[in-house]
Amino acid sequence: MERTQNGNVLPYVVVLLLVIALSAQYVFNSFKVSNESTRMQNTADAVAYSVASVFAQNNNFVALSNRSLVANQVTMAQVVTMVSWTRMASTMASTVNDIGQYIPYVSAVTNYIDQIAGNAREVVEAIAPAITNVIAGYIRSISYIQQTVVPLTAVIAQDVMTEVIESNDEDIDYSFAAASVLGNTAIHLSAMYGQNDCRGEANKVKNGSNVNQETVSRCRQFRNVTMASRDDFSSNRTYRFTFPGMPEKIILPGIAAVLVSGVPLSSTLTIERSGSTVMGGDTPSVQDSTPFTTWSGIDAISIHASTRYLKFGWDGVDVKSTSHEERVKLGVGHAYVGNECSQCHHVIHEGTSYWNKNPRGSACTDPDIDRGYGGGSKSQNSGAFKLMDVTALNCYQLSNEFGSDISGGAEQGVGLTPFFNLKKEGYVHKSDHLFIYLRKDRGKLNTYKKILTTSTALSLEHEKGAQNDALHGASAAAIYFKRGNDKWIKAGSKRKDGNVEYGNAYNPFWEARLDKIDSSESISLNVLKEI
């Protein structure tokens, strides 16, 4: 007999459907939170990289503008050099003509050379003020552009951060950015840069005020880069001078060019050039602390002589020789652009190798007779050549004639104007670091719910990134210095010395990349999540 079975499966179906529904909701909610967490993280990465790129580009702008400042300063040095050189050539021609005018036929040649040299000097001196003022204008303009652009970098970075966030996720309602400059966390992004007012520090020294040693250090660094960028004509004009067809050394048999206590055998004459153009302090009182405000150049050309002679004594006869050194100055020139420097040449240049090469001629560049300069004892010819101090080169008249600023009195743009540098330099592996934090309220996820309010095991909040009723995103980026062939058109243009170049504010090789969140930022992130 067939038995029929009766029953109701509806309760089981309902329970099964409920489980399926809850599972579907859990999976959907998990997908939603996971997807939004990934979206937030991608947004955080995009923000970090974009903000870092802004600062990398600004680093490159600082480097390029600083290079432009250096280039214009070097051009200023070249103008000062040209004026100083032509003045030296003019005074040398006048000295030679003063001697040659007493020699028949030779006087016509020396007089012609004297006129040519004098005319060349007048032309150079006439155009020099206009050129220096144009260069000073360029320097001021670049400095003003820096002062305008660099402080806006933090504002631009903030705007870029906002734009990237809105483009990727409009629901993000809180964002935070901090800069960690080589380990020193800075709340404000603008703390990555520092401005240096070199003239302001020079004025502090004049007034007896305390200076900012970090600024002084940066100004010295800028000055050193500028000095190293000079061409050979501006930096080193010291060499042995010869005319075409003239031997390097002139030997005079039987003549004593230097007074000796014996019988002269021969004398050796050479013509030595010396000179350089440097950036120095505008007055002696500030030279040691802030040598940033004046370009000063000196040039000297002198006859060096030594005499070999027989010295008779109780022990017999010895062959002796006097030292080969400056005996008579032929020509001297000097020039400066800046302020209050009519008596600063010996302060800036004295003791250098080019000064010591022709000390008598170099001393002729200042009118400080009380200390022996400009016609005093330090500029006097020696021995038999003293007569030339009367008949030829007049140091006192010369130092007064050339004792004015060739810029026509303009001070702005001369020396180091305000410039920006990177707050921290000199590192390769370390880099400036940016930390980005984003937050989105969980209410922005319309389908997000707790499955069971009493079950933490089924909660999606903590494990899936929605801690304290919010989703969180964080990322970090680095701004680093990298010099390689990829930045140059020619492969051979990279450093030929093989040395590693450290991060600096003068070469535009700054880039951005995503970076790891460091331990201190991880702690900060956990604190932010709990807020």
PEFENRA-V743039 format. One record per residue. N is the residue number from 1. RES is the residue in one letter. SS is DSSP state (H for helix, E for strand, C for the rest). BURIAL is 1 if it has 24 or more other C-alpha atoms within 12 Angstrom, else 0. D_FIRST is the distance of its C-alpha to the first C-alpha in whole Angstrom. Layout:
n=N res=RES ss=SS burial=BURIAL d_first=D_FIRST
n=N res=RES ss=SS burial=BURIAL d_first=D_FIRST
This chain:
n=1 res=M ss=C burial=0 d_first=0
n=2 res=E ss=C burial=0 d_first=4
n=3 res=R ss=C burial=0 d_first=6
n=4 res=T ss=C burial=0 d_first=10
n=5 res=Q ss=C burial=0 d_first=13
n=6 res=N ss=C burial=0 d_first=16
n=7 res=G ss=C burial=0 d_first=20
n=8 res=N ss=C burial=0 d_first=23
n=9 res=V ss=C burial=0 d_first=25
n=10 res=L ss=H burial=0 d_first=28
n=11 res=P ss=H burial=0 d_first=30
n=12 res=Y ss=H burial=0 d_first=30
n=13 res=V ss=H burial=0 d_first=31
n=14 res=V ss=H burial=0 d_first=34
n=15 res=V ss=H burial=0 d_first=35
n=16 res=L ss=H burial=0 d_first=34
n=17 res=L ss=H burial=0 d_first=37
n=18 res=L ss=H burial=0 d_first=39
n=19 res=V ss=H burial=0 d_first=39
n=20 res=I ss=H burial=0 d_first=40
n=21 res=A ss=H burial=0 d_first=42
n=22 res=L ss=H burial=0 d_first=44
n=23 res=S ss=H burial=0 d_first=44
n=24 res=A ss=H burial=0 d_first=46
n=25 res=Q ss=H burial=1 d_first=48
n=26 res=Y ss=H burial=1 d_first=49
n=27 res=V ss=H burial=0 d_first=50
n=28 res=F ss=H burial=0 d_first=51
n=29 res=N ss=H burial=1 d_first=54
n=30 res=S ss=H burial=1 d_first=54
n=31 res=F ss=H burial=0 d_first=55
n=32 res=K ss=H burial=1 d_first=57
n=33 res=V ss=H burial=1 d_first=59
n=34 res=S ss=H burial=1 d_first=60
n=35 res=N ss=H burial=0 d_first=61
n=36 res=E ss=H burial=1 d_first=63
n=37 res=S ss=H burial=1 d_first=65
n=38 res=T ss=H burial=1 d_first=65
n=39 res=R ss=H burial=1 d_first=67
n=40 res=M ss=H burial=1 d_first=69
n=41 res=Q ss=H burial=1 d_first=70
n=42 res=N ss=H burial=1 d_first=71
n=43 res=T ss=H burial=1 d_first=73
n=44 res=A ss=H burial=1 d_first=75
n=45 res=D ss=H burial=1 d_first=76
n=46 res=A ss=H burial=1 d_first=77
n=47 res=V ss=H burial=1 d_first=79
n=48 res=A ss=H burial=1 d_first=80
n=49 res=Y ss=H burial=1 d_first=81
n=50 res=S ss=H burial=1 d_first=83
n=51 res=V ss=H burial=1 d_first=85
n=52 res=A ss=H burial=1 d_first=86
n=53 res=S ss=H burial=1 d_first=87
n=54 res=V ss=H burial=1 d_first=89
n=55 res=F ss=H burial=1 d_first=91
n=56 res=A ss=H burial=1 d_first=91
n=57 res=Q ss=H burial=1 d_first=93
n=58 res=N ss=H burial=1 d_first=95
n=59 res=N ss=H burial=1 d_first=96
n=60 res=N ss=H burial=1 d_first=97
n=61 res=F ss=H burial=1 d_first=99
n=62 res=V ss=H burial=1 d_first=101
n=63 res=A ss=H burial=1 d_first=102
n=64 res=L ss=H burial=1 d_first=103
n=65 res=S ss=H burial=1 d_first=105
n=66 res=N ss=H burial=1 d_first=107
n=67 res=R ss=H burial=1 d_first=108
n=68 res=S ss=H burial=1 d_first=109
n=69 res=L ss=H burial=1 d_first=111
n=70 res=V ss=H burial=1 d_first=112
n=71 res=A ss=H burial=1 d_first=113
n=72 res=N ss=H burial=1 d_first=115
n=73 res=Q ss=H burial=1 d_first=117
n=74 res=V ss=H burial=1 d_first=118
n=75 res=T ss=H burial=1 d_first=119
n=76 res=M ss=H burial=1 d_first=121
n=77 res=A ss=H burial=1 d_first=123
n=78 res=Q ss=H burial=1 d_first=124
n=79 res=V ss=H burial=1 d_first=126
n=80 res=V ss=H burial=1 d_first=128
n=81 res=T ss=H burial=1 d_first=128
n=82 res=M ss=H burial=1 d_first=130
n=83 res=V ss=H burial=1 d_first=132
n=84 res=S ss=H burial=1 d_first=133
n=85 res=W ss=H burial=1 d_first=134
n=86 res=T ss=H burial=1 d_first=136
n=87 res=R ss=H burial=1 d_first=138
n=88 res=M ss=H burial=1 d_first=138
n=89 res=A ss=H burial=1 d_first=139
n=90 res=S ss=H burial=1 d_first=142
n=91 res=T ss=H burial=1 d_first=143
n=92 res=M ss=H burial=1 d_first=144
n=93 res=A ss=H burial=1 d_first=145
n=94 res=S ss=H burial=1 d_first=148
n=95 res=T ss=H burial=1 d_first=149
n=96 res=V ss=H burial=1 d_first=149
n=97 res=N ss=H burial=1 d_first=151
n=98 res=D ss=H burial=1 d_first=153
n=99 res=I ss=H burial=1 d_first=154
n=100 res=G ss=H burial=1 d_first=155
n=101 res=Q ss=C burial=0 d_first=157
n=102 res=Y ss=C burial=0 d_first=160
n=103 res=I ss=C burial=0 d_first=159
n=104 res=P ss=C burial=0 d_first=161
n=105 res=Y ss=C burial=0 d_first=158
n=106 res=V ss=H burial=0 d_first=155
n=107 res=S ss=H burial=0 d_first=156
n=108 res=A ss=H burial=0 d_first=155
n=109 res=V ss=H burial=0 d_first=151
n=110 res=T ss=H burial=1 d_first=151
n=111 res=N ss=H burial=1 d_first=151
n=112 res=Y ss=H burial=0 d_first=149
n=113 res=I ss=H burial=1 d_first=146
n=114 res=D ss=H burial=1 d_first=147
n=115 res=Q ss=H burial=0 d_first=147
n=116 res=I ss=H burial=0 d_first=143
n=117 res=A ss=H burial=1 d_first=142
n=118 res=G ss=H burial=1 d_first=143
n=119 res=N ss=H burial=0 d_first=142
n=120 res=A ss=H burial=1 d_first=138
n=121 res=R ss=H burial=1 d_first=138
n=122 res=E ss=H burial=0 d_first=139
n=123 res=V ss=H burial=0 d_first=136
n=124 res=V ss=H burial=1 d_first=133
n=125 res=E ss=H burial=1 d_first=135
n=126 res=A ss=H burial=0 d_first=134
n=127 res=I ss=H burial=0 d_first=131
n=128 res=A ss=H burial=1 d_first=129
n=129 res=P ss=H burial=1 d_first=129
n=130 res=A ss=H burial=0 d_first=127
n=131 res=I ss=H burial=1 d_first=125
n=132 res=T ss=H burial=1 d_first=124
n=133 res=N ss=H burial=1 d_first=123
n=134 res=V ss=H burial=1 d_first=121
n=135 res=I ss=H burial=1 d_first=119
n=136 res=A ss=H burial=1 d_first=119
n=137 res=G ss=H burial=1 d_first=117
n=138 res=Y ss=H burial=1 d_first=115
n=139 res=I ss=H burial=1 d_first=114
n=140 res=R ss=H burial=1 d_first=114
n=141 res=S ss=H burial=0 d_first=111
n=142 res=I ss=H burial=1 d_first=109
n=143 res=S ss=H burial=1 d_first=109
n=144 res=Y ss=H burial=0 d_first=109
n=145 res=I ss=H burial=1 d_first=106
n=146 res=Q ss=H burial=1 d_first=104
n=147 res=Q ss=H burial=1 d_first=105
n=148 res=T ss=H burial=0 d_first=103
n=149 res=V ss=H burial=1 d_first=100
n=150 res=V ss=H burial=1 d_first=99
n=151 res=P ss=H burial=1 d_first=99
n=152 res=L ss=H burial=0 d_first=96
n=153 res=T ss=H burial=1 d_first=94
n=154 res=A ss=H burial=1 d_first=92
n=155 res=V ss=H burial=0 d_first=92
n=156 res=I ss=H burial=1 d_first=91
n=157 res=A ss=H burial=1 d_first=88
n=158 res=Q ss=H burial=1 d_first=87
n=159 res=D ss=H burial=0 d_first=86
n=160 res=V ss=H burial=1 d_first=85
n=161 res=M ss=H burial=1 d_first=82
n=162 res=T ss=H burial=1 d_first=81
n=163 res=E ss=H burial=0 d_first=81
n=164 res=V ss=H burial=1 d_first=79
n=165 res=I ss=H burial=1 d_first=76
n=166 res=E ss=H burial=0 d_first=76
n=167 res=S ss=H burial=0 d_first=76
n=168 res=N ss=H burial=0 d_first=73
n=169 res=D ss=C burial=1 d_first=71
n=170 res=E ss=C burial=0 d_first=73
n=171 res=D ss=C burial=1 d_first=70
n=172 res=I ss=C burial=1 d_first=72
n=173 res=D ss=C burial=0 d_first=74
n=174 res=Y ss=E burial=1 d_first=76
n=175 res=S ss=E burial=1 d_first=78
n=176 res=F ss=E burial=1 d_first=81
n=177 res=A ss=E burial=1 d_first=83
n=178 res=A ss=E burial=1 d_first=86
n=179 res=A ss=E burial=1 d_first=88
n=180 res=S ss=E burial=1 d_first=89
n=181 res=V ss=E burial=1 d_first=92
n=182 res=L ss=C burial=1 d_first=92
n=183 res=G ss=C burial=0 d_first=90
n=184 res=N ss=E burial=0 d_first=92
n=185 res=T ss=E burial=0 d_first=89
n=186 res=A ss=E burial=0 d_first=91
n=187 res=I ss=C burial=0 d_first=89
n=188 res=H ss=C burial=0 d_first=91
n=189 res=L ss=H burial=1 d_first=91
n=190 res=S ss=H burial=1 d_first=95
n=191 res=A ss=H burial=1 d_first=95
n=192 res=M ss=H burial=1 d_first=95
n=193 res=Y ss=E burial=1 d_first=98
n=194 res=G ss=E burial=1 d_first=102
n=195 res=Q ss=E burial=1 d_first=105
n=196 res=N ss=E burial=1 d_first=108
n=197 res=D ss=C burial=1 d_first=112
n=198 res=C ss=H burial=1 d_first=114
n=199 res=R ss=H burial=1 d_first=117
n=200 res=G ss=H burial=1 d_first=116
n=201 res=E ss=H burial=1 d_first=116
n=202 res=A ss=H burial=1 d_first=120
n=203 res=N ss=H burial=1 d_first=121
n=204 res=K ss=H burial=0 d_first=119
n=205 res=V ss=H burial=1 d_first=121
n=206 res=K ss=H burial=0 d_first=124
n=207 res=N ss=H burial=0 d_first=124
n=208 res=G ss=C burial=0 d_first=123
n=209 res=S ss=C burial=0 d_first=120
n=210 res=N ss=C burial=0 d_first=117
n=211 res=V ss=C burial=1 d_first=115
n=212 res=N ss=C burial=0 d_first=111
n=213 res=Q ss=H burial=0 d_first=111
n=214 res=E ss=H burial=0 d_first=108
n=215 res=T ss=H burial=1 d_first=109
n=216 res=V ss=H burial=1 d_first=113
n=217 res=S ss=H burial=0 d_first=111
n=218 res=R ss=H burial=1 d_first=109
n=219 res=C ss=H burial=1 d_first=112
n=220 res=R ss=H burial=1 d_first=113
n=221 res=Q ss=H burial=1 d_first=111
n=222 res=F ss=H burial=1 d_first=111
n=223 res=R ss=H burial=1 d_first=115
n=224 res=N ss=H burial=0 d_first=114
n=225 res=V ss=H burial=1 d_first=112
n=226 res=T ss=H burial=1 d_first=114
n=227 res=M ss=H burial=1 d_first=117
n=228 res=A ss=H burial=0 d_first=115
n=229 res=S ss=C burial=1 d_first=115
n=230 res=R ss=C burial=1 d_first=118
n=231 res=D ss=C burial=0 d_first=120
n=232 res=D ss=H burial=0 d_first=123
n=233 res=F ss=H burial=1 d_first=125
n=234 res=S ss=H burial=1 d_first=124
n=235 res=S ss=H burial=1 d_first=123
n=236 res=N ss=C burial=1 d_first=126
n=237 res=R ss=C burial=1 d_first=129
n=238 res=T ss=C burial=1 d_first=131
n=239 res=Y ss=E burial=1 d_first=133
n=240 res=R ss=E burial=1 d_first=136
n=241 res=F ss=E burial=1 d_first=137
n=242 res=T ss=C burial=0 d_first=139
n=243 res=F ss=C burial=0 d_first=141
n=244 res=P ss=C burial=0 d_first=141
n=245 res=G ss=C burial=0 d_first=143
n=246 res=M ss=C burial=0 d_first=144
n=247 res=P ss=C burial=0 d_first=143
n=248 res=E ss=C burial=0 d_first=141
n=249 res=K ss=C burial=0 d_first=143
n=250 res=I ss=E burial=1 d_first=147
n=251 res=I ss=E burial=0 d_first=150
n=252 res=L ss=E burial=0 d_first=153
n=253 res=P ss=E burial=0 d_first=155
n=254 res=G ss=C burial=0 d_first=158
n=255 res=I ss=C burial=0 d_first=157
n=256 res=A ss=C burial=1 d_first=156
n=257 res=A ss=C burial=1 d_first=153
n=258 res=V ss=C burial=1 d_first=153
n=259 res=L ss=C burial=1 d_first=156
n=260 res=V ss=C burial=1 d_first=156
n=261 res=S ss=C burial=0 d_first=158
n=262 res=G ss=C burial=1 d_first=159
n=263 res=V ss=E burial=1 d_first=160
n=264 res=P ss=E burial=1 d_first=157
n=265 res=L ss=E burial=1 d_first=156
n=266 res=S ss=E burial=1 d_first=153
n=267 res=S ss=E burial=1 d_first=151
n=268 res=T ss=E burial=1 d_first=148
n=269 res=L ss=E burial=1 d_first=146
n=270 res=T ss=E burial=1 d_first=143
n=271 res=I ss=E burial=1 d_first=141
n=272 res=E ss=E burial=1 d_first=138
n=273 res=R ss=E burial=1 d_first=136
n=274 res=S ss=E burial=1 d_first=133
n=275 res=G ss=E burial=1 d_first=131
n=276 res=S ss=E burial=1 d_first=128
n=277 res=T ss=E burial=1 d_first=126
n=278 res=V ss=E burial=1 d_first=124
n=279 res=M ss=E burial=1 d_first=122
n=280 res=G ss=E burial=1 d_first=123
n=281 res=G ss=C burial=1 d_first=124
n=282 res=D ss=C burial=1 d_first=126
n=283 res=T ss=C burial=1 d_first=129
n=284 res=P ss=H burial=1 d_first=130
n=285 res=S ss=H burial=1 d_first=128
n=286 res=V ss=H burial=1 d_first=125
n=287 res=Q ss=C burial=1 d_first=125
n=288 res=D ss=C burial=0 d_first=123
n=289 res=S ss=C burial=1 d_first=120
n=290 res=T ss=C burial=1 d_first=119
n=291 res=P ss=C burial=1 d_first=121
n=292 res=F ss=C burial=1 d_first=119
n=293 res=T ss=C burial=1 d_first=121
n=294 res=T ss=E burial=1 d_first=124
n=295 res=W ss=E burial=1 d_first=124
n=296 res=S ss=E burial=1 d_first=128
n=297 res=G ss=E burial=1 d_first=129
n=298 res=I ss=E burial=1 d_first=132
n=299 res=D ss=E burial=1 d_first=134
n=300 res=A ss=E burial=1 d_first=137
n=301 res=I ss=E burial=1 d_first=139
n=302 res=S ss=E burial=1 d_first=142
n=303 res=I ss=E burial=1 d_first=144
n=304 res=H ss=E burial=1 d_first=144
n=305 res=A ss=E burial=1 d_first=147
n=306 res=S ss=E burial=1 d_first=148
n=307 res=T ss=E burial=1 d_first=151
n=308 res=R ss=E burial=1 d_first=151
n=309 res=Y ss=E burial=1 d_first=155
n=310 res=L ss=E burial=0 d_first=157
n=311 res=K ss=E burial=0 d_first=158
n=312 res=F ss=E burial=0 d_first=161
n=313 res=G ss=E burial=0 d_first=161
n=314 res=W ss=C burial=0 d_first=162
n=315 res=D ss=C burial=0 d_first=159
n=316 res=G ss=E burial=0 d_first=160
n=317 res=V ss=E burial=0 d_first=159
n=318 res=D ss=E burial=0 d_first=155
n=319 res=V ss=E burial=0 d_first=153
n=320 res=K ss=E burial=0 d_first=151
n=321 res=S ss=E burial=1 d_first=149
n=322 res=T ss=C burial=1 d_first=148
n=323 res=S ss=C burial=0 d_first=145
n=324 res=H ss=C burial=0 d_first=143
n=325 res=E ss=E burial=1 d_first=142
n=326 res=E ss=E burial=1 d_first=143
n=327 res=R ss=E burial=1 d_first=147
n=328 res=V ss=E burial=1 d_first=147
n=329 res=K ss=E burial=1 d_first=145
n=330 res=L ss=E burial=1 d_first=145
n=331 res=G ss=E burial=1 d_first=142
n=332 res=V ss=E burial=1 d_first=140
n=333 res=G ss=E burial=1 d_first=137
n=334 res=H ss=E burial=1 d_first=134
n=335 res=A ss=E burial=1 d_first=132
n=336 res=Y ss=E burial=1 d_first=129
n=337 res=V ss=E burial=1 d_first=127
n=338 res=G ss=C burial=1 d_first=126
n=339 res=N ss=C burial=1 d_first=128
n=340 res=E ss=C burial=1 d_first=131
n=341 res=C ss=C burial=1 d_first=131
n=342 res=S ss=C burial=1 d_first=135
n=343 res=Q ss=C burial=1 d_first=135
n=344 res=C ss=C burial=1 d_first=132
n=345 res=H ss=H burial=1 d_first=133
n=346 res=H ss=H burial=1 d_first=134
n=347 res=V ss=H burial=1 d_first=131
n=348 res=I ss=H burial=1 d_first=128
n=349 res=H ss=H burial=1 d_first=130
n=350 res=E ss=C burial=1 d_first=132
n=351 res=G ss=C burial=0 d_first=131
n=352 res=T ss=C burial=0 d_first=129
n=353 res=S ss=H burial=0 d_first=130
n=354 res=Y ss=H burial=1 d_first=131
n=355 res=W ss=H burial=1 d_first=133
n=356 res=N ss=H burial=1 d_first=135
n=357 res=K ss=H burial=1 d_first=136
n=358 res=N ss=C burial=1 d_first=138
n=359 res=P ss=H burial=1 d_first=139
n=360 res=R ss=H burial=1 d_first=142
n=361 res=G ss=H burial=1 d_first=141
n=362 res=S ss=H burial=1 d_first=137
n=363 res=A ss=H burial=1 d_first=139
n=364 res=C ss=C burial=1 d_first=141
n=365 res=T ss=C burial=1 d_first=138
n=366 res=D ss=C burial=1 d_first=139
n=367 res=P ss=C burial=1 d_first=142
n=368 res=D ss=C burial=1 d_first=141
n=369 res=I ss=H burial=1 d_first=145
n=370 res=D ss=H burial=0 d_first=145
n=371 res=R ss=H burial=0 d_first=142
n=372 res=G ss=C burial=0 d_first=144
n=373 res=Y ss=C burial=1 d_first=142
n=374 res=G ss=C burial=1 d_first=143
n=375 res=G ss=C burial=1 d_first=147
n=376 res=G ss=C burial=1 d_first=147
n=377 res=S ss=H burial=1 d_first=147
n=378 res=K ss=H burial=1 d_first=144
n=379 res=S ss=H burial=1 d_first=144
n=380 res=Q ss=C burial=1 d_first=148
n=381 res=N ss=C burial=1 d_first=149
n=382 res=S ss=C burial=1 d_first=150
n=383 res=G ss=H burial=0 d_first=154
n=384 res=A ss=H burial=0 d_first=156
n=385 res=F ss=H burial=1 d_first=153
n=386 res=K ss=H burial=0 d_first=153
n=387 res=L ss=H burial=0 d_first=156
n=388 res=M ss=H burial=1 d_first=153
n=389 res=D ss=H burial=1 d_first=152
n=390 res=V ss=H burial=0 d_first=155
n=391 res=T ss=H burial=0 d_first=155
n=392 res=A ss=C burial=1 d_first=151
n=393 res=L ss=C burial=1 d_first=148
n=394 res=N ss=C burial=1 d_first=148
n=395 res=C ss=H burial=1 d_first=145
n=396 res=Y ss=H burial=1 d_first=146
n=397 res=Q ss=H burial=1 d_first=146
n=398 res=L ss=H burial=1 d_first=143
n=399 res=S ss=H burial=1 d_first=141
n=400 res=N ss=H burial=1 d_first=142
n=401 res=E ss=H burial=0 d_first=142
n=402 res=F ss=C burial=1 d_first=138
n=403 res=G ss=C burial=1 d_first=137
n=404 res=S ss=C burial=1 d_first=135
n=405 res=D ss=C burial=1 d_first=131
n=406 res=I ss=C burial=1 d_first=131
n=407 res=S ss=C burial=1 d_first=128
n=408 res=G ss=C burial=1 d_first=131
n=409 res=G ss=C burial=0 d_first=130
n=410 res=A ss=C burial=1 d_first=126
n=411 res=E ss=C burial=1 d_first=124
n=412 res=Q ss=C burial=1 d_first=120
n=413 res=G ss=C burial=1 d_first=118
n=414 res=V ss=C burial=1 d_first=121
n=415 res=G ss=C burial=1 d_first=119
n=416 res=L ss=C burial=1 d_first=116
n=417 res=T ss=C burial=1 d_first=114
n=418 res=P ss=C burial=1 d_first=111
n=419 res=F ss=E burial=1 d_first=108
n=420 res=F ss=E burial=1 d_first=104
n=421 res=N ss=E burial=1 d_first=103
n=422 res=L ss=E burial=1 d_first=99
n=423 res=K ss=C burial=1 d_first=99
n=424 res=K ss=C burial=1 d_first=98
n=425 res=E ss=C burial=1 d_first=99
n=426 res=G ss=C burial=0 d_first=100
n=427 res=Y ss=C burial=0 d_first=96
n=428 res=V ss=C burial=0 d_first=94
n=429 res=H ss=C burial=0 d_first=91
n=430 res=K ss=C burial=0 d_first=91
n=431 res=S ss=C burial=1 d_first=90
n=432 res=D ss=E burial=1 d_first=90
n=433 res=H ss=E burial=1 d_first=87
n=434 res=L ss=E burial=1 d_first=85
n=435 res=F ss=E burial=1 d_first=82
n=436 res=I ss=E burial=1 d_first=79
n=437 res=Y ss=E burial=1 d_first=77
n=438 res=L ss=E burial=1 d_first=74
n=439 res=R ss=E burial=1 d_first=72
n=440 res=K ss=E burial=1 d_first=70
n=441 res=D ss=E burial=1 d_first=68
n=442 res=R ss=H burial=1 d_first=64
n=443 res=G ss=H burial=0 d_first=64
n=444 res=K ss=H burial=0 d_first=65
n=445 res=L ss=C burial=1 d_first=62
n=446 res=N ss=C burial=0 d_first=60
n=447 res=T ss=C burial=0 d_first=56
n=448 res=Y ss=C burial=1 d_first=57
n=449 res=K ss=C burial=1 d_first=55
n=450 res=K ss=C burial=1 d_first=54
n=451 res=I ss=C burial=1 d_first=50
n=452 res=L ss=C burial=0 d_first=50
n=453 res=T ss=C burial=0 d_first=54
n=454 res=T ss=C burial=0 d_first=53
n=455 res=S ss=C burial=0 d_first=52
n=456 res=T ss=C burial=0 d_first=55
n=457 res=A ss=C burial=0 d_first=53
n=458 res=L ss=C burial=0 d_first=51
n=459 res=S ss=C burial=1 d_first=55
n=460 res=L ss=C burial=1 d_first=56
n=461 res=E ss=C burial=1 d_first=60
n=462 res=H ss=C burial=1 d_first=62
n=463 res=E ss=C burial=0 d_first=60
n=464 res=K ss=C burial=1 d_first=60
n=465 res=G ss=C burial=1 d_first=64
n=466 res=A ss=E burial=1 d_first=63
n=467 res=Q ss=C burial=1 d_first=65
n=468 res=N ss=C burial=0 d_first=67
n=469 res=D ss=C burial=1 d_first=65
n=470 res=A ss=E burial=1 d_first=67
n=471 res=L ss=E burial=1 d_first=67
n=472 res=H ss=E burial=1 d_first=70
n=473 res=G ss=E burial=1 d_first=71
n=474 res=A ss=E burial=1 d_first=74
n=475 res=S ss=E burial=1 d_first=76
n=476 res=A ss=E burial=1 d_first=80
n=477 res=A ss=E burial=1 d_first=82
n=478 res=A ss=E burial=1 d_first=85
n=479 res=I ss=E burial=1 d_first=89
n=480 res=Y ss=E burial=1 d_first=91
n=481 res=F ss=E burial=1 d_first=94
n=482 res=K ss=C burial=1 d_first=93
n=483 res=R ss=C burial=1 d_first=96
n=484 res=G ss=C burial=1 d_first=95
n=485 res=N ss=H burial=0 d_first=96
n=486 res=D ss=H burial=0 d_first=93
n=487 res=K ss=H burial=0 d_first=95
n=488 res=W ss=C burial=0 d_first=98
n=489 res=I ss=C burial=0 d_first=99
n=490 res=K ss=C burial=0 d_first=101
n=491 res=A ss=H burial=0 d_first=100
n=492 res=G ss=H burial=0 d_first=103
n=493 res=S ss=H burial=0 d_first=103
n=494 res=K ss=C burial=0 d_first=102
n=495 res=R ss=C burial=0 d_first=104
n=496 res=K ss=C burial=0 d_first=106
n=497 res=D ss=C burial=0 d_first=107
n=498 res=G ss=C burial=0 d_first=103
n=499 res=N ss=C burial=0 d_first=103
n=500 res=V ss=C burial=0 d_first=100
n=501 res=E ss=C burial=1 d_first=101
n=502 res=Y ss=C burial=0 d_first=99
n=503 res=G ss=C burial=1 d_first=98
n=504 res=N ss=C burial=1 d_first=101
n=505 res=A ss=C burial=1 d_first=102
n=506 res=Y ss=C burial=1 d_first=104
n=507 res=N ss=C burial=1 d_first=101
n=508 res=P ss=C burial=1 d_first=99
n=509 res=F ss=C burial=1 d_first=96
n=510 res=W ss=E burial=1 d_first=93
n=511 res=E ss=E burial=1 d_first=90
n=512 res=A ss=E burial=1 d_first=86
n=513 res=R ss=E burial=1 d_first=83
n=514 res=L ss=E burial=1 d_first=80
n=515 res=D ss=E burial=1 d_first=80
n=516 res=K ss=C burial=0 d_first=78
n=517 res=I ss=C burial=1 d_first=78
n=518 res=D ss=C burial=0 d_first=80
n=519 res=S ss=H burial=0 d_first=80
n=520 res=S ss=H burial=0 d_first=82
n=521 res=E ss=H burial=1 d_first=80
n=522 res=S ss=H burial=0 d_first=76
n=523 res=I ss=H burial=0 d_first=78
n=524 res=S ss=H burial=0 d_first=79
n=525 res=L ss=H burial=1 d_first=76
n=526 res=N ss=H burial=0 d_first=73
n=527 res=V ss=H burial=0 d_first=76
n=528 res=L ss=H burial=1 d_first=76
n=529 res=K ss=H burial=1 d_first=72
n=530 res=E ss=H burial=0 d_first=72
n=531 res=I ss=C burial=0 d_first=74
